[in-house]
Amino acid sequence: MPGALSGFRIIECGEMVSAAYASKLMADMGAEVIKIESPHGGDAARQRGPFPGGEPHTEKSGLYLFLNTNKRGITLDLEQPQGQEVFQRLVKDADLLIHNVQPGHMPPLGLDYDRLAAMNPRLVMTSITPFGLRGPHAEYEASDLTLWNAGGLCFLNGGGPGTDHLPPLKAFGQQSGFTAGVHAAVASLGALFARLRGGLGQHVEFSVQECLMGISEFGTMMAAYAGVAVTRLGHKPIQPLDLLECKDGWIFICCVEEHHWHSFVDLMDNPEWAAEPIFEDRLKRGESWDALKLLIQDWVKDFTVQDLYLKAQARRIPFAPVSTMGYLLNSEHLNARGFFVQLDHPEAGSLTYPGAPHICSETPWELRRPAPCLGQHNTEVYTELGMTAQDLAALQRAGTV
């Protein structure tokens, strides 16, 4: 059965995560995506691990393999005049052009929406940029670390209660790119649906900074509406509401409601210290958490995460395992839902990939092909553009593809 986005043609340009993830989401739902890479090494994501067996290889990057399923890949030097001619032929029949090229580098690569729209008025172009295309910071370049700080999220992130004095901390990996990719895909689809009504495309200008500010829960609203700068939580006024260490990992303990606390005390076989006046309600337990945490930790350390979780669950106490990726890979629930997918790649071999967080009853999500090797579909795609083998050979000699 065709995917939900079958019939849409997308051209992707850029490096690393945001544009690649946005177009992956659409490719996995059936859109045709042609990924353009430089013939001089390809996407920088190819240099990022993890790598199977721990040996770096441009065709085996776990990050690249995940981000580029269901795409066809070509090489094309957009800085060459010949490369621009080919690029314009590609864009002429495209529905969407999505890129994350820094604003200062867009003109040399021909990423000028007005010029491209003159050739293809139905074209939607989504420009994922650190700070947008207008404003005093528009020309600034940025990394994941820069963007997490620019969006205000590092200031809210830290080591938990009692560590509010420590420096800001960013999330692991390229999370700003993944977050921007999801939002950019939604914005791109919105522009494509608007085209169904009006017939014309548009330029979607996307700011990663503003995207990250928008997911900071109530941080932005508190500053705007109450004049209060939200900070890291620090010491919690009510307890137990914390992470504790078991034999084999961490568990989140939450029993601030009195009936949850009493059930937890019963689970611990009613130790004498639980009846002390300094622990008689959640506020006093919060004031005395330094002492109480040591007592609970001493009891928790003798259990495995799963054993304690199930014991608490049986008494309806809201504990939660702190899942590691290794644990999730073997999760009974995720595997029962078919979340993980095995896919063969000509260079990397058979690997396990995360699937989709959604199930469409009539237009199912599907991994149809692995990530392309560098330039894998040059002959196929360029032949579709009307080029001959001689044309392609000439472009290869010139270093254009």
Secondary structure by P-SEA (a helix, b strand, c coil): cccccccbbbbbbbcccaaaaaaaaaaaabbbbbbbbbcccccccccccccccccccccccaaaaaacccbbbbbbccccaaaaaaaaaaaccccbbbbbccccccccccccaaaaaaacccbbbbbbcccccccccccccccaaaaaaaaccccccccccccccccccccccaaaaaaaaaaaaaaaaaaaaaaaaccbbbbbbbbaaaaaaaaccaaaaaaaccccccccccccccccccccccccbbbbbbcccaaaaaaaaaaacccccccccccccaaaaaaaaaaaaaaaaaaaccccaaaaaaaaaaacccccccccaaaaaacaaaaaaccbbbbbbccccbbbbbbbccccccccccccccccccccaaaaaaaaacccaaaaaaaaaaccc
